[in-house]
Amino acid sequence: MTGALIAAAVLIAATAFGLVRRRRDGVLRAGRDATRARRGKDDEVAETVRPEDLGAELGAKATLLQFSSAFCAPCRATRRVLGEVTGMVDGVAHVELDAEAHLDLVRRLNIVRTPTVLVLDPAGRVVRRATGAPRKPDVIAALGEVIR
């Protein structure tokens, strides 16, 4: 009987975790900078990415920074979506980095899984972030907030 209760508890916990993760996966949330601004803590150091961190130039209006890994299937779908969006919107760059090759940047930006997409403003500040494959309309909406 005790084994059945433990199995039921594990099953309930795993289901709850899966539902929460599915709901949050790929959603573009405000970066730490936007959260600080809402709380009135603008004096803290901004989460910023420089061109030398990327090995590429930032976009004139925004940059979509994607962290990927070699065996990540959702990374390929994310690459396609972000490529389509950058083709639609002038002044937006898409930069894809291998997470394993850029561990210092991964640690600094608190990247915990791939794909992770960061939306950067022209100065390189993180405005939005998504863990998991974002949907095309969500990426376009997030860019709309940055470009205005």
N, C-alpha and C positions, 0 to 999 in steps of 0.2 A: 504494500500500500504506500509506503514511504517513497519508494522508487517512482511510482506513478505520479505522486504529488510533485516530486522534483522534476520529472519530465514535463509535466503540465506547466510548472512555473518557468522552466527554461523555454518552452514553446511560446508562452505568452510574452516573455521578455524579448525573445528573438523577433516575434511578430511586431511588437511595438517598435523595436529598433528599426526594422525594415520599413515600416510605414513612415516613421519620422524621416529616415534617410531618403526615401522616395520623394517625399514632399519637399525636401530641401535641396535635392540634387539638381544642379544646373541653374539654380535661381541666382540672379545677379543682385547681390546685397550691397548696401552702402559700405565703402571702405572705412577704415578706422578714422581717416581724416574727416569725413562727413559726419561720423558719429561724434567726434570730438567737437566739431563746430556746433552741433545741436546742443551739446552739453556745456558749451562755453569754455572749452579747454583748448583754444587755438594756440596757446603758448607752447604746447608740447611739440616735439620733433615730428615733422610730417613723414609719412611713408612715401618715399620718393625713389624713382628708378631713373638712373642717368643713362645716356647713350653708351657710355663706356661699360656699364654693367651688362648691356645687351649685345654689344658688338654691332649695333645697327642704330640708325637715326630714328628718333621719335617722329610720329606723324605730325603734320602741321596743325591738325585740329584735335586728333586723339590717336591713341595707340592701343591695339588689342594685343596684350601679351599673354601667350599661351605656354604653360608648362606641360610638357609631355614626357612620356617614357617609351622605350622601345616596344614593349609588348602590350601597349594600351589600346584596345579596340575603340573605346569612345574618343580617344585622341584623334583618330582619323576622321571621324564624323565631325568633331569640333573644328578641325583644320578646314574641312570643306565649308562649314557654315561661316566661319570667320573670313575665309577667302571670298565667299560670295558677298558678304557684307562690305568688305573693303573694296570690292569691285563696284559696289553700288554708291558708296559715299566717298566723295573727294576729300583728300587731306587726312584720311585715316590709314594707318599702317598696321599690318599684322606681323608680329614677330613671334616665332615659335622657338622655344628653348628646350633642350633636353635637360630634365631635372637633375639627372645624375652628373652631368658635366658642369652644372652651375650650382653646386651644393651651398656655397656661401650665400648666394642670392636666395636660394630656397629657404635656408634657415632664417635669413634676415626678414623675408616676407611671410614667414610662417606658412609655407606651402606644405600641406600634409598628404595630398594625394593628387593623382593626375587623372584627367586633365583639370587644371585650374586655370581660369581665365581672369586676367586683371584688365580693367578698363582704365587707361591712364589719360590724364588731361595733357595739353601741350607741354606743360612744365614737368611731366613725368610723375605727378602725384596720383596715387591710387584712389580712384573715385568709386569704382564698383569692383566686386569680385564674385566669381562663381566657382564652386567646386562641383565637378561633374560637367557633362555636356550641356551647354546652354542652348535654348531655342533661338532661332533666328529673330523672331519678333522681339524677344527680350533683349537681345544684343542691340538691335536697332533702337529700341526705346532707351536703353542705357546711353547709347551714343547721342541721342537727342538731348539728354540732360547735360552732357559734356559740351556739345557743340553750341547749342542754343543760339 
